[in-house]
Amino acid sequence: MHKAPHITVASVVQLSGRFLMVKENDDGRTVYNQPAGHLELGESLVAAAERETLEETGWRVRVTAFLGVYHYTSQHNGVCYVRHCFIADPVCREPDRELGSEILQALWLRLDEVRALEADLRSPMVLEVLADYEHGITYPLDLNKGWPQ
């Protein structure tokens, strides 16, 4: 039986040559991922990306560009994820903010450090997104038509 695809968002946030990442618990596995999560009913993709980044890392960000749509079916749980990925600038950190219960740590990693964690990444999308970012792929935010602002 096939499950309906999950609509998700993720943010690529870079500061001083490091990427904002999360170390999280995924059904008993410790994995690394970009700040990411599910779109909520009535929420725009941009608002979801900014919200998920804040909830998972304690960082307020401002989305500046659209990176792309990515597709992955997890071998772990059989769920198909359709990830809308954005590029965002860090605005400020809220040090007293409690992070989501599944988040073990928010951290800043260099690209080579993320690559070294390949076996522990939540999905292949993590490196695919960073490769596209490194290649300078961006699209304007108004590419996302029909979503609430």
Phi, psi and omega in degrees: 000131180271142177264151177295144178298147176263126177273119183232165176231157175210155180237134169260115182237123181239142177212122177053043176079009179237150180254139177285121183230165174237141170258122188220162176267124178237093181052049177089351177260142172267121184226166178243145185203163165289159171302125187203160177179189186271145173288135177262152181305129178082001184262142174283157178299319180296313179299321179296318180296317179293318179296311181298321178297316178296313183296325185267340185234343186081007179256126168281134179230163174239116179292132183243336183202161176261132182263320179158176177250132184236152186227133180206134173253119184290130174286339183287315185233359178076005181276136173270122179253130173249105188261125173260114188253137183236156171259135182222150175262139175291137179254303178198156179259139174255090189296336181267001183288131176281129182276162178309150187298332180276350183275124177270327183190143168258135183212159178253122183234143171289159181301320180294328177291322177294315179300323180293341179265013189312318181292341182250013177281148183299324178201166176296342179299331183302309180286325179299316179298314181294325177296316178297319178300313180297331178277002175078021180285122175212154176226152179294152181296333182284004172296331179278093182269149172082001179265148177297147182267000000 
